[in-house]
């Protein structure tokens, strides 16, 4: 079973985060993605 299926098989609350490339500026996108991965 993959990671997403395992997560949704539980009754815990979920938070789905969307990061728009280039927002608020294109230089911050990489940092936002890396920080989101670090916190997952």
Secondary structure per residue as TSV (DSSP state, phi and psi in degrees):
chain	resnum	aa	ss	phi	psi
A	1	X	-	360.0	136.3
A	2	X	-	-81.2	172.3
A	3	X	H	-59.7	-41.6
A	4	X	H	-66.6	-45.6
A	5	X	H	-62.2	-40.2
A	6	X	H	-62.7	-43.1
A	7	X	H	-62.1	-46.1
A	8	X	H	-79.1	-7.5
A	9	X	T	-77.6	-12.7
A	10	X	S	-96.2	163.3
A	11	X	-	-92.3	11.7
A	12	X	S	-74.8	160.4
A	13	X	-	-73.7	149.3
A	14	X	-	-123.6	152.3
A	15	X	-	-129.2	123.1
A	16	X	-	-108.5	121.7
A	17	X	-	-105.5	135.4
A	18	X	-	-114.0	129.9
A	19	X	-	-115.5	122.2
A	20	X	-	-89.5	120.3
A	21	X	T	-59.6	130.3
A	22	X	T	88.1	2.0
A	23	X	S	-118.8	130.8
A	24	X	S	-76.9	-19.3
A	25	X	-	-152.2	157.8
A	26	X	T	-65.1	-24.8
A	27	X	T	-74.1	-22.1
A	28	X	T	-90.1	-12.0
A	29	X	H	-58.7	-47.4
A	30	X	H	-59.0	-45.7
A	31	X	H	-63.6	-40.0
A	32	X	H	-63.8	-43.4
A	33	X	H	-65.4	-44.6
A	34	X	H	-64.9	-39.1
A	35	X	H	-67.8	-39.0
A	36	X	H	-63.0	-41.4
A	37	X	H	-65.5	-39.5
A	38	X	H	-62.3	-35.3
A	39	X	H	-87.3	-4.5
A	40	X	-	-85.1	360.0
